[in-house]
Amino acid sequence: MNTVKPCCFVLLAALAWTWACGGSGTTTLPTSTPRASTTFFPPGGPIVLTGRVTDSTTSAPIPGAIVSINGRYRGPTDSSGYYSVTGLLDYGRNFDFTYVSAKSYASDYRYIRGTTQNARLYPIERITAGQSKLLTIAPDDTLCLNNVQDTPGLGQDYVCRSVRVVAPGDGVIAVEALSTQGEARPPLEVETVDGSSCCSERLENPTSIAVTAGTEIIVNVEMKLGSTTSQSFVVNTSIEPQ
């Protein structure tokens, strides 16, 4: 049976709410690409976080991206992709995080591990139900935050890549992901956002979900955080009338 979770459990909704009350970042920006640091900080302490946001495929800077600390303190990147955000840490050594978003890109979420944090964003990719897509997950790709088990400190953490699947008509979309190295099936999260009801989620591989024409679903293929090598998977989709 598919697992369905209401949107109130989705961390993204919490971030959207907290952003409404968020602060702004400082405007002092570095002049060269910063190197990542590994200093940890206690909870409640202030931090000035700097870095650069780039396109994962071209390495081009992404201006106008929004970078937040714990979803509360945020600031934009400049024309060269650099940012500087000042904020307070809430969770301490392991669980404070950045969240980076930009138009036409998949968002990036990761734990804060120093005063410098760079992000590589993937352009949003779309396929029509019935098509397939190859996704390669790197060890330093974005953390997944699609369900309550991905809330900082709860459950196993995963990194992931995503593809959006568009329904050409009413029906049931079936989705599966397979390793290119064999028959292994990675963890899979499929979320539908239709603009009227909030959202629903499936946590199985393979899985299926009912849709109406034009509905877009987000398919997240996952790999455990801490993996040391990249892994490639094929996402297969199909649609059948209800």
Buried (B, 14 or more C-beta within 10 A) or exposed (E): EEEEBEBEBBBBBBBEEBBEEBBEBEEEBBEEBBEEEEEEBEEEEEBEBBBBBBBBEEEEBBBEBBBBBBBBBBBBBBEBBBBBBBBBBBBBEEBBBBBBBBEEBBBBBBBBBBBBBBBBBBEBEEBEBBBBBEBEBBBEBBBBBBBEBBBBEEEEBBBBBBBBBBBEEBBBBBBBBBBEEEEEBBBBBBBBBBEEEEBBBBBBBBBBBEBEEEBBBBBBBBBEBEEEEEBEBBBBBBBEEE
